[in-house]
């Protein structure tokens, strides 16, 4: 099993959730986060004063899928979240050693 952690633009969450549903993803966690990569933020003016905004709002999606579904799920995220502009985000793929369903005690892929 693999965990995909996707950092995307917040305005792309609904579209990405639908794309994931279309490829059969049934479980997902979405968290509002702030950060930056190469984008490094921007400068805003508020009441005549200049302010550096270096932590930008993003959404973090976390999901666990079987190894053979990683490419399809990652492709769905890219296709739905991509704008072609800097700041579209990143996807990280990590190994998952074990999953345990709390309600039933099931383990492994059945619990994911």
C-alpha positions as CSV (number, residue, x, y, z in Angstrom):
1,X,0.0,0.0,0.0
2,X,1.0,3.6,-0.6
3,X,0.0,6.9,1.0
4,X,-0.4,9.8,-1.4
5,X,-0.1,13.3,0.1
6,X,-1.1,15.9,-2.4
7,X,-0.7,19.6,-1.7
8,X,-2.9,21.6,-4.1
9,X,-4.6,24.9,-4.6
10,X,-7.7,25.2,-2.3
11,X,-10.0,26.2,-5.1
12,X,-9.2,22.8,-6.8
13,X,-10.3,20.6,-3.9
14,X,-13.9,19.9,-5.1
15,X,-12.8,19.2,-8.7
16,X,-10.0,16.9,-7.4
17,X,-12.4,15.1,-5.0
18,X,-14.7,14.4,-8.0
19,X,-11.8,13.1,-10.1
20,X,-10.7,10.8,-7.3
21,X,-14.3,9.5,-6.9
22,X,-14.4,8.8,-10.6
23,X,-11.3,6.5,-10.3
24,X,-12.8,4.7,-7.4
25,X,-11.1,6.4,-4.4
26,X,-13.6,6.0,-1.4
27,X,-11.6,7.5,1.5
28,X,-9.6,10.7,1.8
29,X,-8.6,13.3,4.3
30,X,-8.5,17.0,3.4
31,X,-6.7,19.6,5.6
32,X,-6.3,23.3,5.1
33,X,-2.6,24.2,5.3
34,X,-0.3,27.1,4.6
35,X,3.1,27.0,3.0
36,X,5.2,27.8,0.0
37,X,7.6,26.1,-2.4
38,X,9.4,27.9,-5.2
39,X,6.4,30.3,-5.4
40,X,7.8,32.0,-2.2
41,X,4.6,34.1,-1.6
42,X,3.9,37.6,-2.8
43,X,3.7,41.2,-1.6
44,X,0.4,42.9,-0.7
45,X,-0.4,46.4,0.2
46,X,-2.8,47.0,3.1
47,X,-3.7,50.5,4.2
48,X,-0.7,51.9,2.4
49,X,1.8,49.5,4.0
50,X,3.6,46.8,2.2
51,X,3.3,43.3,3.7
52,X,5.1,40.1,2.6
53,X,2.7,37.1,2.4
54,X,5.0,34.1,2.4
55,X,2.7,31.3,3.6
56,X,0.0,30.8,1.1
57,X,-3.2,28.9,1.6
58,X,-3.1,25.3,0.3
59,X,-5.1,22.1,0.7
60,X,-3.5,18.8,1.7
61,X,-5.1,15.6,0.6
62,X,-4.1,12.3,2.2
63,X,-5.2,8.9,0.8
64,X,-4.0,5.3,0.9
65,X,-4.3,3.1,-2.1
66,X,-3.1,-0.3,-3.3
67,X,0.3,-0.2,-5.0
68,X,-1.1,-0.9,-8.5
69,X,-3.5,2.1,-8.2
70,X,-0.9,4.7,-7.4
71,X,-0.3,5.8,-11.1
72,X,-4.0,6.1,-11.9
73,X,-4.8,8.1,-8.7
74,X,-1.8,10.4,-9.1
75,X,-2.8,11.1,-12.7
76,X,-6.3,11.9,-11.6
77,X,-5.0,14.4,-9.1
78,X,-2.6,16.0,-11.6
79,X,-5.3,16.3,-14.3
80,X,-7.9,17.8,-11.9
81,X,-5.6,20.2,-9.9
82,X,-3.3,21.4,-12.7
83,X,-3.6,25.1,-13.9
84,X,-0.2,25.2,-15.5
85,X,1.0,28.0,-13.2
86,X,3.5,28.0,-10.4
87,X,1.9,27.0,-7.1
88,X,-0.2,24.1,-8.5
89,X,1.3,21.8,-5.8
90,X,3.1,18.5,-5.3
91,X,2.3,14.8,-4.7
92,X,4.3,12.7,-2.4
93,X,4.1,8.9,-2.4
94,X,5.1,7.0,0.8
95,X,5.0,3.4,1.7
96,X,2.4,2.2,4.2
97,X,3.5,-0.8,6.3
98,X,0.1,-1.5,7.9
99,X,-3.5,-0.3,8.1
100,X,-5.9,-1.3,10.8
101,X,-9.6,-0.5,10.8
102,X,-10.5,0.6,14.4
103,X,-14.1,-0.5,14.2
104,X,-13.5,-4.2,13.1
105,X,-9.8,-4.8,13.7
106,X,-9.3,-5.7,10.0
107,X,-5.7,-5.3,8.9
108,X,-3.9,-4.7,5.6
109,X,-5.5,-3.8,2.3
110,X,-9.0,-4.7,3.6
111,X,-8.6,-1.9,6.2
112,X,-7.3,0.7,3.8
